[in-house]
């Protein structure tokens, strides 16, 4: 039985390595400037963890086969080697601290770089179990919002204050539309619990936290329709909290933003069908 278990562990290590090296399950192609940096960090981490996993399973399989019980042989306690334990602990610590430092460089570029002044701004309001996007109208200015004005039954999930002149032409929708090759700034809020804004093609994941306005910026480099989901378990219908991000050519985006709010909603539906 011990030899069969040891053989199983060997096969598990080899099969897992083949699965990961094959690349059949990989992320979709990156469409953001941060994507290559994040992919490089992911690959470094995957190699280190993969080597550690395979080495541990192979060592465990060998130990089971080599030192497994034979007949009525009784187990014998051994203290092992303190020097060997100290060596592999130090090596492990150095490797993982180095990985963390490299990862901080990527994190800092994403979170600490200032948003360009010409960035297109959209407010994102998350709730169980829906994404809501608040767009400025043709005037380009986001109007005031007030949580007291939120009325889900009237499909006002954001609480736009229409008494504010800047808000009178604003629109809200459950789909995100942005221009290609232009900086975008999102302000994330949550109405209830923690949600997480995640677009796999962007390689960007950012929590929306109740009581906080969390800002993030990025530039999408490829036109198309991309899945947008919640990456934080937020309740029993978490799996339904999905939407799409449309990356549009400049002319289509500018035409969309110039429309009155009612026409904006209709046009967005047409674009969703086309992409």
KAPEUR-V889543 format. One record per residue. PHI is phi in whole degrees, 0 to 359 (NA if undefined). Layout:
{{PHI} {PHI}}
This chain:
{{NA} {297} {294} {296} {295} {298} {296} {300} {294} {301} {296} {298} {296} {294} {297} {295} {298} {297} {300} {284} {290} {293} {72} {288} {254} {293} {299} {295} {301} {290} {233} {231} {292} {275} {305} {300} {294} {292} {297} {297} {294} {298} {296} {300} {296} {297} {296} {296} {293} {296} {297} {297} {296} {297} {297} {293} {292} {294} {296} {293} {298} {298} {297} {295} {289} {286} {246} {297} {298} {238} {63} {263} {299} {271} {293} {237} {279} {224} {285} {84} {241} {296} {296} {295} {297} {295} {298} {288} {291} {295} {300} {299} {297} {297} {298} {285} {293} {298} {298} {296} {295} {298} {293} {297} {297} {294} {300} {295} {296} {284} {267} {257} {294} {288} {289} {301} {297} {267} {294} {281} {252} {221} {267} {244} {242} {263} {206} {287} {228} {202} {260} {235} {237} {255} {253} {288} {278} {301} {283} {76} {245} {285} {282} {288} {237} {216} {300} {291} {268} {296} {217} {298} {294} {263} {62} {254} {272} {255} {84} {290} {273} {290} {284} {279} {306} {288} {264} {294} {254} {288} {226} {229} {208} {259} {235} {265} {237} {221} {276} {282} {57} {230} {295} {231} {242} {254} {249} {263} {226} {228} {269} {219} {238} {287} {241} {222} {285} {218} {241} {306} {293} {275} {64} {243} {223} {217} {288} {254} {247} {304} {88} {240} {252} {259} {258} {214} {224} {196} {228} {269} {252} {220} {290} {156} {247} {232} {292} {234} {220} {263} {256} {236} {301} {237} {145} {289} {248} {307} {295} {269} {276} {231} {206} {224} {247} {263} {257} {250} {299} {304} {294} {291} {294} {295} {297} {297} {292} {275} {279} {299} {303} {294} {292} {302} {297} {297} {295} {298} {298} {294} {293} {298} {289} {279} {272}}
